[in-house]
Amino acid sequence: MKILVTGGLGFIGSNFILRLLDISNDVSITNIDAELYGSDHKNLNEIKNPERYNFVKGNISNKKFMEEQIEKCDVVVNFAAESHVDRSIHDANPFLISNIRGAFTILDIITKQQKRMIQISTDEVFGSLSTGTADENSKFNPSSPYASTKAAAELLINSYHVTYGSDVVITRCTNNYGPRQFLEKLIPKTIVLAHNNKKIPVYGNGKNIRDWIFVEDHCNAIDLILQKGKSGESYNISANNETNNITVIKKILEIMNKSEDLIEFVEDRPGHDLRYSMDSTKITKNFNWTQKSNFEEGLLKTIQWYENKPEILNNLSNALESTPWKNSN
Ligand SMILES: NC(=O)c1ccc[n+]([C@@H]2O[C@H](COP(=O)([O-])OP(=O)(O)OC[C@H]3O[C@@H](n4cnc5c(N)ncnc54)[C@H](O)[C@@H]3O)[C@@H](O)[C@H]2O)c1
């Protein structure tokens, strides 16, 4: 199978490529990435079977370029997106371009060329839930510009399936953590700041709840959906591990043997969702998917990975960068 992966220099896409080339002999991958700020070719240093891997720099919203690339593949797995909520609060425009225009460009082309598209979406489309969990039929209620662009892409994809019979599958996942995540996100940021004995900023009271999933478990689920996902369907992928931010940070400090005095509460993010929660019974029942790493194991593996990368640990600038949404004030 010839797979076109977009955004494969980023966190989840690179983990997906490494894993798939390692476990599948009959797969070749072309990775398209625009090399935006969080991308890193070093994420793919450990690639196995490089003869089945090809990188092409390009933007998924470039129609002509994408037509040529999609022509050569069987299926597109679309990871490419602007992914940081804070940045979307500061300036939503790049999110509209990558997350809506980019996804639509792929959608339109796969429809005309009769290919398949797997869209990697997020639990954030359901917005904040004070109680209960969202299943595949729950109503969208996104709060941030980021989440709204991901929801918009989903709506377009569904409408194309209904109108043109486009071969599309949507996956929605909870918060990922693990190796190769860019340092602006909570877990790697905390690891790097703690390693350097720097203050760790925590939004509001730190009680915001996320359901943390180890990135390998997410990639495993996408692989199953790639093989077995039904056209026009969506699949939620969650970890049953709802934990608030302050607990996550304290666990990291405990594992790294650092003082909780490093924690510093800062002004909350505007519109900060309190809790995300999804039910992943569908993928568990249909495809026998289960996560392999519990949170403690996954966190330990993640910390060990960063601790073995001095070039990342000692480059504080990405972890220290001021909160982007504040720059707009
Ligand atoms: N990180 C999470 O916790 C999480 C959870 C659920 C869903 N997702 C989704 O998974 C996908 C990947 O997330 P991530 O955390 O790996 O993001 P990331 O920011 O680490 O990587 C995104 C990659 O996409 C590339 N990119 C962005 N816009 C592009 C464009 N227009 N054309 C080509 N390349 C472009 C970037 O250069 C980068 O390499 C996103 O679609 C995100 O919405 C992420």
The ligand as a Gaussian input file, in Angstrom:
#p B3LYP/6-31G(d) Opt

LIG

0 1
 N       -1.204000      16.396000      19.916000
 C       -2.380000      15.956000      20.344000
 O       -2.560000      15.743000      21.543000
 C       -3.505000      15.682000      19.371000
 C       -4.673000      15.070000      19.846000
 C       -5.695000      14.784000      18.929000
 C       -5.541000      15.100000      17.587000
 N       -4.389000      15.715000      17.176000
 C       -4.259000      16.010000      15.736000
 O       -3.170000      15.240000      15.258000
 C       -2.511000      15.920000      14.199000
 C       -1.030000      16.010000      14.488000
 O       -0.821000      16.699000      15.719000
 P        0.640000      16.912000      16.288000
 O        0.512000      17.099000      17.745000
 O        1.543000      15.867000      15.753000
 O        0.990000      18.321000      15.614000
 P        2.406000      18.977000      15.323000
 O        2.160000      20.437000      15.438000
 O        3.480000      18.354000      16.142000
 O        2.697000      18.588000      13.793000
 C        1.986000      19.120000      12.735000
 C        2.845000      19.013000      11.481000
 O        2.045000      19.437000      10.378000
 C        2.820000      20.286000       9.554000
 N        1.886000      21.199000       8.864000
 C        1.026000      22.085000       9.435000
 N        0.318000      22.734000       8.494000
 C        0.724000      22.225000       7.297000
 C        0.359000      22.462000       5.955000
 N       -0.566000      23.387000       5.642000
 N        0.949000      21.734000       4.981000
 C        1.886000      20.806000       5.269000
 N        2.294000      20.549000       6.527000
 C        1.723000      21.249000       7.540000
 C        3.787000      21.004000      10.496000
 O        4.938000      21.475000       9.812000
 C        4.096000      19.895000      11.504000
 O        5.216000      19.152000      11.113000
 C       -3.200000      17.286000      14.084000
 O       -4.118000      17.211000      13.022000
 C       -3.928000      17.462000      15.402000
 O       -5.080000      18.233000      15.246000
 C       -3.368000      16.012000      18.025000

